Amino acid sequence: MAVKPEHGVQWRMLARFHRETMHGRERRLAAIGGELRRIRECAGLPQHVMEEAEALVKRFFDLVAGFPPEVVAVAVLWTAAKAAGAPRPLGDFLKCCKADEGRVRRAAWRLKQAMKQGRRPSIEDYVKTLAARVNLPAPIVKAALDILDRNRRLLVGKNPWVSAAAALWLASSKKRGLLKKLAEVAGSTPPSVRDAAKRLRV
């Protein structure tokens, strides 16, 4: 809706405030995104950690918006790496930028508390995400979930990405070439996925 003179001064001021706020949010997201990409490349992080980090920024933007972009980027990548089952020391991220360690830890603590209050991803989420990345059909996804359901006790404390990849590989009858693809999108290695598959009861 266009702003017209008859709308009055207050209406026009409100419209201007809303417009500037939206543009400011977009600029801030762009700045954080730029830092995420730069630090991810510097630290050599896998793509699935980057995707997890981008999702965290969108979900908890208002929670960390008060921190500088580089602080948000480090806190989010550090948190995302843990959540994705690929934890890294904070120093690996700090060496890639000039973010203050104390502020990074405070931002990461906020994220951790907020994530505790939200729903944790289920093993089904991990399976479906990996299956989508390598274009596996629904029957294989269902078979993989059945395998994981029979092995729930063995999944405790294990990397969910690797467990999901192992189940999908088994469900596909160890399709040739699939092991490497699954390991890559899971941010792992073929030997790790193969070892996890050996532990699963089909």
C-alpha positions as CSV (number, residue, x, y, z in Angstrom):
1,M,0.0,0.0,0.0
2,A,1.5,3.4,-1.0
3,V,1.9,6.2,1.5
4,K,-0.2,9.2,0.6
5,P,-0.3,12.7,2.1
6,E,-3.8,12.2,3.5
7,H,-2.5,9.4,5.7
8,G,-1.0,11.9,8.0
9,V,2.4,12.5,9.6
10,Q,2.3,9.8,12.2
11,W,1.2,7.1,9.6
12,R,4.1,8.2,7.3
13,M,6.6,8.1,10.2
14,L,5.5,4.6,11.1
15,A,5.7,3.4,7.5
16,R,9.2,4.9,7.3
17,F,10.3,3.2,10.6
18,H,9.0,-0.2,9.4
19,R,10.7,0.2,6.0
20,E,14.1,1.1,7.6
21,T,13.8,-1.7,10.2
22,M,13.1,-4.3,7.5
23,H,16.0,-3.0,5.4
24,G,18.3,-3.0,8.5
25,R,17.4,-6.6,9.3
26,E,18.2,-7.6,5.7
27,R,21.5,-5.8,5.8
28,R,22.4,-7.4,9.1
29,L,21.5,-10.9,7.8
30,A,23.6,-10.2,4.7
31,A,26.6,-9.1,6.9
32,I,26.3,-12.2,9.1
33,G,25.9,-14.4,6.0
34,G,29.1,-13.0,4.6
35,E,31.0,-13.7,7.8
36,L,29.6,-17.3,7.9
37,R,30.9,-18.1,4.4
38,R,34.3,-16.5,5.1
39,I,34.8,-18.3,8.4
40,R,33.4,-21.6,7.1
41,E,36.0,-21.6,4.2
42,C,38.8,-20.6,6.6
43,A,38.0,-23.3,9.1
44,G,37.3,-25.9,6.4
45,L,33.8,-26.9,7.7
46,P,31.6,-29.3,5.8
47,Q,28.5,-28.1,4.0
48,H,26.0,-29.6,6.4
49,V,27.5,-27.5,9.3
50,M,27.0,-24.4,7.2
51,E,23.4,-25.3,6.5
52,E,22.8,-25.9,10.2
53,A,24.4,-22.5,11.0
54,E,22.2,-20.7,8.5
55,A,19.1,-22.3,9.9
56,L,20.1,-21.2,13.4
57,V,20.7,-17.6,12.3
58,K,17.2,-17.4,10.8
59,R,15.6,-19.1,13.8
60,F,17.3,-17.1,16.5
61,F,18.2,-13.9,14.8
62,D,16.4,-11.6,17.3
63,L,18.3,-13.4,20.1
64,V,21.8,-12.6,18.8
65,A,21.1,-9.5,16.7
66,G,22.8,-7.2,19.2
67,F,26.2,-8.8,18.7
68,P,28.6,-7.8,15.9
69,P,28.3,-10.0,12.7
70,E,31.6,-11.7,13.2
71,V,30.6,-12.6,16.8
72,V,27.3,-14.1,15.7
73,A,29.0,-16.0,12.8
74,V,31.5,-17.7,15.1
75,A,29.0,-18.4,17.8
76,V,26.6,-19.9,15.3
77,L,29.2,-22.0,13.5
78,W,30.6,-23.3,16.8
79,T,27.2,-24.2,18.0
80,A,26.1,-25.7,14.6
81,A,29.2,-27.9,14.5
82,K,28.3,-29.4,17.8
83,A,24.7,-29.9,16.9
84,A,25.7,-31.5,13.6
85,G,28.0,-34.0,15.3
86,A,31.2,-32.4,14.1
87,P,32.4,-30.4,17.1
88,R,35.5,-28.2,16.8
89,P,37.5,-26.2,19.3
90,L,36.5,-22.6,19.6
91,G,40.0,-21.6,18.7
92,D,39.6,-23.0,15.2
93,F,37.0,-20.3,14.5
94,L,38.5,-17.4,16.4
95,K,41.7,-17.7,14.4
96,C,39.6,-16.9,11.3
97,C,38.4,-13.5,12.5
98,K,38.8,-10.8,15.2
99,A,35.7,-11.7,17.2
100,D,36.0,-11.2,21.0
101,E,36.0,-14.7,22.7
102,G,34.0,-13.5,25.7
103,R,31.2,-12.1,23.5
104,V,31.2,-15.3,21.3
105,R,30.8,-17.4,24.4
106,R,27.9,-15.2,25.6
107,A,26.2,-15.4,22.2
108,A,26.7,-19.2,22.1
109,W,25.3,-19.6,25.6
110,R,22.1,-17.7,24.5
111,L,21.8,-20.0,21.5
112,K,22.3,-23.1,23.7
113,Q,19.6,-22.1,26.1
114,A,17.1,-21.3,23.4
115,M,17.8,-24.6,21.6
116,K,17.2,-26.5,24.9
117,Q,13.7,-25.0,25.0
118,G,13.0,-26.0,21.4
119,R,12.5,-29.4,19.7
120,R,15.6,-31.5,19.1
121,P,16.0,-33.0,15.6
122,S,14.9,-36.6,15.5
123,I,16.9,-39.4,13.8
124,E,14.1,-39.3,11.2
125,D,15.0,-35.7,10.4
126,Y,18.6,-36.7,9.8
127,V,17.6,-39.6,7.6
128,K,15.3,-37.5,5.5
129,T,17.8,-34.7,5.1
130,L,20.5,-37.1,3.8
131,A,18.1,-39.0,1.6
132,A,17.0,-35.7,0.0
133,R,20.7,-34.7,-0.6
134,V,21.4,-37.9,-2.6
135,N,18.0,-38.3,-4.1
136,L,17.0,-41.6,-2.5
137,P,13.4,-42.8,-2.9
138,A,10.8,-43.1,-0.1
139,P,11.0,-46.9,0.2
140,I,14.7,-46.7,1.1
141,V,14.0,-44.0,3.6
142,K,11.3,-46.1,5.2
143,A,13.6,-49.2,5.3
144,A,16.4,-47.1,6.9
145,L,14.1,-45.8,9.6
146,D,13.0,-49.4,10.3
147,I,16.7,-50.4,10.7
148,L,17.3,-47.5,13.1
149,D,14.2,-48.3,15.1
150,R,15.4,-51.8,15.7
151,N,18.8,-50.4,16.9
152,R,17.7,-47.5,19.1
153,R,19.9,-48.6,22.0
154,L,23.0,-48.5,19.8
155,L,22.4,-45.0,18.7
156,V,22.9,-43.4,22.1
157,G,25.9,-41.1,22.0
158,K,26.6,-41.7,18.3
159,N,26.9,-39.1,15.6
160,P,23.3,-39.0,14.2
161,W,24.5,-38.0,10.7
162,V,26.8,-41.1,10.5
163,S,24.0,-43.4,11.9
164,A,21.5,-42.1,9.4
165,A,24.0,-42.5,6.5
166,A,24.8,-46.1,7.6
167,A,21.1,-47.0,7.8
168,L,20.4,-45.5,4.3
169,W,23.4,-47.4,2.9
170,L,22.2,-50.7,4.4
171,A,18.6,-50.0,3.2
172,S,19.8,-49.5,-0.3
173,S,21.5,-53.0,-0.2
174,K,24.9,-51.3,-0.1
175,K,24.4,-49.8,-3.6
176,R,27.6,-49.2,-5.4
177,G,29.0,-45.6,-5.1
178,L,26.4,-44.6,-2.5
179,L,28.6,-45.1,0.5
180,K,31.0,-42.3,-0.7
181,K,28.1,-39.9,-1.5
182,L,26.4,-40.5,1.9
183,A,29.6,-40.0,3.8
184,E,30.3,-36.8,2.0
185,V,26.9,-35.2,2.6
186,A,27.0,-36.4,6.2
187,G,30.3,-34.7,6.7
188,S,32.0,-38.0,7.5
189,T,34.2,-40.6,5.8
190,P,33.3,-43.9,4.1
191,P,35.2,-46.0,6.7
192,S,33.2,-44.3,9.5
193,V,29.9,-44.9,7.9
194,R,30.9,-48.5,7.1
195,D,31.9,-49.1,10.7
196,A,28.6,-47.7,11.9
197,A,26.7,-50.0,9.5
198,K,28.5,-53.0,10.9
199,R,27.1,-52.2,14.3
200,L,23.5,-52.1,13.1
201,R,21.3,-55.1,13.1
202,V,19.4,-55.4,9.8
